[in-house]
Amino acid sequence: MSDATQLMKEINEEIQAIWQNEPDEIKKLRMGIIDSGAGSYGQYFTTYIFVDGEVRALGYLSLTTILNAIGDPEFELTHIYKLSRQLLSVCSEFLGYCGLNKVLEFVSRYLEIMEKVDSREELKELVRSLVLYVNRMHGWVHFYAPWGLGTQFRFMTKADTEDFQRLTHSKT
């Protein structure tokens, strides 16, 4: 079995494992259990929000861009390899630092073997599996995000603005 086939098999198994069951990595993150200590001022809220954005960008933007480039005959494979190295390293390393170790592992292994993949079609299938896996991970992060905190940041109404104006310009 080729390295690409083995990696794709492992990614697809993980997709099945997390399809309806929250991954332990996400559960740990949302509970504030981050081995690296990522966070600041004694809290992990910002880390969680950063992970939500970064895992989304990795799946919906970076990996999908690579997948689309693989399907575009105007992109040579050498371009795909360069694009992969440029788009995936920073995102995946940050996510690993924040506790999504399997994301980092899968992306790192892809970057190690991508140039050894036998065909463009096999590379496409491998990246497609990565896209699905990372997007599923994003779904779990996003689902549990504390969006209710947003109610503390409501837009000011016109009446609020007028009242603010009156209060800041009063001579009392």
Number of C-alpha atoms within 10 A of each C-alpha: 6 11 15 20 15 12 20 22 14 14 21 16 13 14 21 12 12 15 15 10 10 16 18 12 19 20 14 14 20 18 11 17 16 18 11 10 15 18 16 10 5 8 12 20 16 12 20 24 15 16 24 21 14 19 26 21 19 25 22 16 15 19 25 19 17 22 21 15 18 21 13 10 9 9 12 12 17 10 14 20 15 11 16 20 16 12 17 21 15 14 21 23 18 18 21 17 15 23 23 23 16 16 23 21 14 19 23 17 14 24 16 12 14 20 14 12 17 11 11 13 12 15 24 18 16 23 22 18 20 26 21 18 23 24 21 21 25 22 17 19 25 18 11 14 15 13 10 7 8 8 8 7 7 7 9 10 9 9 9 11 12 12 12 13 11 11 11 10 9 8 6 5
